[in-house]
Every structure is written in C-alpha cells, then in structure tokens.
Amino acid sequence: MTNILANPLAARDHARAMAGTVVESMPILPPHADDLPPGVSADDHLWEETIAPGGYATRHLPRGARLRLIDVKGDACASVMIFNAQMPSERLNVADTVKVQWNAYLGAGKLLLSDMGRVLMSIEADDAGTHDCFSGTSNAATNAAKYGDGTNSGPHPNGRDRFLLGAAKHGLGRRDVHPCVNLFKGTHIEADGTITPIVGPFAPGRSVVLRAEMEVIVVIANCPHVLDPRPDYTVTPLRASAWRGAITPSDDPIRNATPEGLRAFENVEDYCRR
C-alpha cells in the first residue's frame, strides 16, 4: 500500500482495478433486473441501495414514488426524516402524525404528516408491524454512555449525526434535523406511561412500502434503536428501493379512510395546484 500511495499512477491503476467490486452495503448502479419490483420497468427505477449497519442514505423522490424498505436480516432500524423537497422548512411532524390520526402506532394505511397539515408520505404496505413514533434516534452522548464511543467516525455512530450528514447533502444543517419515526423497531406505551421497546431480533425480510404524496427528501439512518437494551451495538443491513408510481387518485382508500386524512390529502392537492 505504501508503494501505491507513493506512485500516483499505481494508485490510479489500483483504483480502476476495483471497478465492479460488490460489497454487502452499497448503492447498486445500474439496478439488477432481479431488484425490480413486479411490473416496474428499469426506466422507472429510481434507487437501489443496501444501507450498512450504522450507515445512512438519502434521496430526493418525486410525487407518486414508492419507497420500499426491507429489514434484510431482521435487526435493522430505519430512522426516517422527511422534508418537502420544494420547501424543506416543511418537514415531518411526528406529534401531528400521532394526534391527527388519533393513533400512536404506525401501520398500513397510516399517514406521515408535515407541520403544515399535509401528507408527506403514506404507508401503502407493511408486514412488519413494529414501528415507533416516540423515541427519536440516538445521539453522540447516548451512544458514548452505552457503547463507549458515539462519534460519526467511531465504531458506534449515532442516528442524529448520521441524519446531519444526510441532510447536509441537500444544503440543510443541524437545525433541520428533526424528530423522526423508527421503522422495524417498535415501542408500546404501558398503562402507566412507560415506554417498552420492541426491538427483536425479528424474522428477516420484513418490509414497508411508503408512497410519496409530495415531492420529498428522505433521510434514513440505520443505527440501533435508542432504547435497545442489548449491551452490544446491534443492527443489520437495510435495503432501500424506490420507483416512480402513480399519484394518489381521488378514490384511493387510504386518502378517504378518515376525515382528518382526507383533509391532509386535500391540503396537498391544493398546494400542488399552485
């Protein structure tokens, strides 16, 4: 390696020789035919990436896009932030997501609402059933206390700093890192208000499909749940796939499921007509 570094031409040849190398966690360019969901053409495929344990990823998705997340090995934790791509000051509001829907537990048919009363994304399909709107994600202090080091460059990166890296790719900063939802790791609120984490491990291959109801920026951190009681830094790869899809029609069952949800969709439609 020392000789390579001392010789730029050798370094170039070494780098070029790595072309075609495939590792477990990386973006897939171009996507393999086997990665395409049924009925989706390669032209409509937007994103294929395996997010490493402790890693992060981000994407700008058009209205109507579908985002499928897969818990590949049963111990991923997809902490998710969402922004209105046209006006990122509008972003996921977890409190409104809970109170407007009169429900604290996410699942198929539920909405992810912004702080301006609009639906950013809806949950089109879900075979996991263990998600969390209460706990947020880890930070450097929580990971340092639990694992001994919580920095971005250390062995136990935290969710908040991973969010910061992802947000920065869209010109956003620390003040834009907002409360998130956690997918694949759940919590249950006991009668006395205690939060009980439901962290698995679970069966591999569970998935969630989100539908973009607006043009959105999605930032995902794949770090252990902040309330995971296990002493070791335990998290496994997360697969993200996205493709173009139809904008939600007026007769969509998710759109029309509740009066509160319908109003949020109407707010989106009003915004998109401007």
C-alpha positions as CSV (number, residue, x, y, z in Angstrom):
1,M,0.0,0.0,0.0
2,T,2.9,2.4,0.8
3,N,4.3,1.9,-2.8
4,I,0.8,2.6,-4.2
5,L,0.5,5.8,-2.3
6,A,3.9,7.0,-3.4
7,N,3.1,6.4,-7.0
8,P,0.0,8.2,-8.4
9,L,-0.1,6.1,-11.5
10,A,-0.1,2.9,-9.4
11,A,-2.8,4.4,-7.2
12,R,-4.9,5.1,-10.3
13,D,-4.4,1.6,-11.6
14,H,-5.3,0.1,-8.3
15,A,-8.5,2.3,-8.0
16,R,-9.6,1.3,-11.5
17,A,-9.0,-2.3,-10.8
18,M,-11.6,-2.1,-8.1
19,A,-14.3,-1.4,-10.7
20,G,-17.1,-4.0,-10.5
21,T,-16.4,-4.8,-6.8
22,V,-19.6,-5.6,-5.0
23,V,-19.9,-5.4,-1.2
24,E,-22.9,-6.1,1.0
25,S,-23.7,-2.4,1.6
26,M,-23.6,-0.1,-1.3
27,P,-25.7,1.7,-4.0
28,I,-26.5,-0.6,-7.0
29,L,-25.8,1.1,-10.3
30,P,-27.5,0.2,-12.5
31,P,-30.0,-1.8,-10.6
32,H,-30.1,-5.5,-11.4
33,A,-33.2,-6.9,-13.1
34,D,-33.9,-9.1,-10.1
35,D,-34.1,-6.0,-7.9
36,L,-37.1,-4.5,-9.8
37,P,-40.5,-5.0,-8.1
38,P,-43.1,-6.8,-10.3
39,G,-44.4,-4.5,-13.0
40,V,-41.7,-1.9,-12.6
41,S,-39.5,-1.1,-15.6
42,A,-35.9,-0.2,-15.4
43,D,-36.7,3.3,-16.6
44,D,-39.0,3.9,-13.6
45,H,-36.5,2.5,-11.1
46,L,-35.0,5.4,-9.0
47,W,-33.0,3.9,-6.2
48,E,-31.4,0.6,-5.1
49,E,-29.1,0.6,-2.1
50,T,-28.2,-1.5,0.9
51,I,-27.6,0.7,3.9
52,A,-24.9,-0.6,6.2
53,P,-25.3,-1.2,9.9
54,G,-24.6,2.2,11.4
55,G,-24.9,3.8,7.9
56,Y,-27.2,6.4,6.3
57,A,-28.7,7.2,3.0
58,T,-30.8,9.9,1.4
59,R,-32.8,10.5,-1.8
60,H,-34.9,13.1,-3.5
61,L,-38.1,11.4,-4.6
62,P,-40.9,12.7,-6.9
63,R,-44.5,12.8,-6.0
64,G,-46.0,9.3,-6.5
65,A,-42.8,7.4,-6.0
66,R,-42.8,4.3,-3.9
67,L,-40.1,3.6,-1.4
68,R,-39.7,0.0,-0.2
69,L,-37.6,-0.6,2.9
70,I,-36.6,-4.2,3.7
71,D,-35.2,-5.4,7.0
72,V,-32.8,-7.8,5.3
73,K,-31.6,-9.8,8.3
74,G,-34.2,-9.0,11.0
75,D,-32.3,-6.4,13.1
76,A,-32.4,-3.2,11.0
77,C,-33.7,0.1,12.5
78,A,-34.8,2.6,9.8
79,S,-34.9,6.0,11.5
80,V,-36.6,8.3,8.9
81,M,-36.8,12.1,8.4
82,I,-38.9,13.5,5.6
83,F,-38.8,17.0,4.0
84,N,-40.9,18.8,1.4
85,A,-38.3,18.9,-1.3
86,Q,-39.6,22.2,-2.7
87,M,-39.7,23.9,0.7
88,P,-37.6,22.0,3.2
89,S,-38.8,24.2,6.1
90,E,-41.9,21.9,5.9
91,R,-41.0,18.6,7.3
92,L,-42.3,15.5,9.1
93,N,-44.1,16.4,12.3
94,V,-44.3,13.2,14.5
95,A,-46.6,14.8,17.1
96,D,-49.1,15.7,14.4
97,T,-48.7,12.3,12.8
98,V,-49.9,10.8,16.1
99,K,-52.6,13.2,17.3
100,V,-54.3,14.0,13.9
101,Q,-54.8,10.3,13.3
102,W,-55.9,9.5,16.9
103,N,-53.4,6.7,16.8
104,A,-49.8,6.3,18.1
105,Y,-48.9,3.1,16.2
106,L,-48.0,3.2,12.6
107,G,-49.0,0.5,10.1
108,A,-50.6,0.1,6.6
109,G,-52.9,2.9,5.7
110,K,-51.4,5.4,8.2
111,L,-50.0,8.8,7.1
112,L,-46.8,10.7,7.8
113,L,-47.8,14.3,8.2
114,S,-46.0,17.5,7.9
115,D,-46.0,20.5,10.3
116,M,-48.3,22.3,7.7
117,G,-51.1,19.8,7.7
118,R,-50.1,17.9,4.6
119,V,-49.3,14.3,3.9
120,L,-45.7,13.8,3.0
121,M,-45.9,10.0,2.7
122,S,-48.4,7.3,3.4
123,I,-47.8,3.7,4.4
124,E,-49.0,1.7,1.5
125,A,-48.0,-1.7,2.7
126,D,-46.5,-3.1,5.9
127,D,-45.7,-6.6,7.0
128,A,-43.5,-5.6,10.0
129,G,-46.0,-4.0,12.4
130,T,-43.3,-2.9,14.8
131,H,-42.6,0.9,14.5
132,D,-42.0,3.8,16.8
133,C,-43.2,7.4,16.9
134,F,-42.0,8.2,20.5
135,S,-38.3,7.7,21.0
136,G,-36.5,9.5,18.2
137,T,-32.9,8.4,17.5
138,S,-29.6,8.1,19.3
139,N,-27.1,10.9,19.7
140,A,-23.4,11.1,20.4
141,A,-23.9,11.3,24.2
142,T,-26.3,8.3,24.4
143,N,-24.0,6.1,22.3
144,A,-20.9,7.2,24.2
145,A,-22.6,6.3,27.5
146,K,-23.8,2.9,26.2
147,Y,-21.1,1.8,23.9
148,G,-18.0,3.9,24.8
149,D,-17.9,6.0,21.6
150,G,-20.8,7.6,19.7
151,T,-19.0,9.7,17.1
152,N,-19.6,9.6,13.3
153,S,-16.0,8.4,12.7
154,G,-16.0,5.8,15.5
155,P,-17.2,2.3,15.7
156,H,-20.7,3.2,17.1
157,P,-22.1,6.1,15.0
158,N,-25.3,7.6,16.3
159,G,-28.5,8.4,14.4
160,R,-28.6,12.1,14.9
161,D,-25.1,12.7,13.4
162,R,-26.0,10.3,10.5
163,F,-29.0,12.4,9.9
164,L,-26.8,15.5,9.9
165,L,-24.6,14.0,7.2
166,G,-27.6,13.1,5.1
167,A,-29.3,16.5,5.5
168,A,-26.1,18.3,4.5
169,K,-26.2,16.7,1.1
170,H,-29.4,18.8,0.4
171,G,-27.9,22.0,1.9
172,L,-29.6,21.5,5.2
173,G,-28.0,21.9,8.6
174,R,-28.1,20.9,12.3
175,R,-31.3,22.9,13.0
176,D,-33.1,20.9,10.3
177,V,-32.5,17.6,12.0
178,H,-36.0,17.0,13.3
179,P,-37.7,14.2,15.3
180,C,-38.0,11.0,13.3
181,V,-40.1,7.8,13.1
182,N,-38.4,4.5,13.6
183,L,-39.4,1.6,11.3
184,F,-38.9,-2.0,12.1
185,K,-38.2,-1.3,15.8
186,G,-41.4,-0.7,17.9
187,T,-42.4,0.7,21.2
188,H,-45.5,0.0,23.3
189,I,-46.9,2.6,25.8
190,E,-47.9,0.9,29.0
191,A,-50.9,2.0,31.2
192,D,-48.6,3.9,33.5
193,G,-46.9,5.7,30.6
194,T,-43.8,3.6,30.5
195,I,-42.3,3.1,27.0
196,T,-41.5,-0.6,26.4
197,P,-39.1,-1.1,23.4
198,I,-39.9,-4.0,21.0
199,V,-36.5,-4.5,19.3
200,G,-36.4,-8.1,18.2
201,P,-34.5,-9.6,16.5
202,F,-37.2,-10.5,14.1
203,A,-37.6,-12.7,11.1
204,P,-35.6,-11.5,8.1
205,G,-37.2,-9.9,5.1
206,R,-39.9,-7.8,6.7
207,S,-40.8,-4.8,4.5
208,V,-42.6,-1.4,4.5
209,V,-43.7,0.4,1.4
210,L,-44.1,4.2,1.6
211,R,-45.9,6.3,-1.1
212,A,-44.7,9.9,-1.7
213,E,-47.7,12.2,-1.6
214,M,-45.5,15.2,-2.3
215,E,-42.0,15.7,-3.8
216,V,-39.9,14.7,-0.8
217,I,-36.4,14.4,0.5
218,V,-36.0,11.3,2.6
219,V,-33.0,10.8,5.0
220,I,-32.5,7.4,6.6
221,A,-30.2,6.4,9.5
222,N,-29.7,2.7,10.2
223,C,-28.4,2.7,13.8
224,P,-29.5,0.7,16.9
225,H,-32.8,1.9,18.5
226,V,-32.0,4.4,21.2
227,L,-33.9,2.2,23.7
228,D,-32.4,-1.1,22.6
229,P,-31.5,-2.8,25.9
230,R,-28.8,-5.0,24.4
231,P,-25.3,-4.0,25.5
232,D,-23.7,-4.5,22.1
233,Y,-24.1,-2.2,19.1
234,T,-26.6,-4.4,17.3
235,V,-28.0,-3.6,13.9
236,T,-28.1,-5.3,10.5
237,P,-28.3,-4.1,6.9
238,L,-31.3,-2.2,5.5
239,R,-32.4,-2.4,1.8
240,A,-33.9,0.7,0.1
241,S,-35.6,0.5,-3.3
242,A,-37.6,3.3,-4.9
243,W,-39.5,3.6,-8.2
244,R,-41.8,6.0,-10.0
245,G,-45.5,5.4,-9.4
246,A,-48.9,7.0,-10.0
247,I,-50.0,10.0,-7.9
248,T,-52.8,9.0,-5.4
249,P,-56.2,9.2,-7.2
250,S,-59.3,10.7,-5.6
251,D,-60.9,7.3,-4.9
252,D,-57.8,5.9,-3.1
253,P,-58.9,4.0,0.1
254,I,-56.0,5.5,2.2
255,R,-56.9,9.0,1.1
256,N,-60.5,8.5,2.0
257,A,-60.1,6.4,5.1
258,T,-60.8,9.2,7.7
259,P,-62.0,12.8,7.5
260,E,-58.7,14.0,9.1
261,G,-56.7,12.1,6.5
262,L,-58.8,13.4,3.6
263,R,-58.3,17.0,4.7
264,A,-54.5,16.4,4.8
265,F,-54.6,15.0,1.2
266,E,-56.8,17.9,0.1
267,N,-54.2,20.3,1.5
268,V,-51.6,18.5,-0.6
269,E,-53.7,18.8,-3.7
270,D,-54.3,22.5,-3.1
271,Y,-50.5,23.1,-2.6
272,C,-49.6,21.1,-5.8
273,R,-52.0,23.2,-7.9
274,R,-50.2,26.5,-7.1
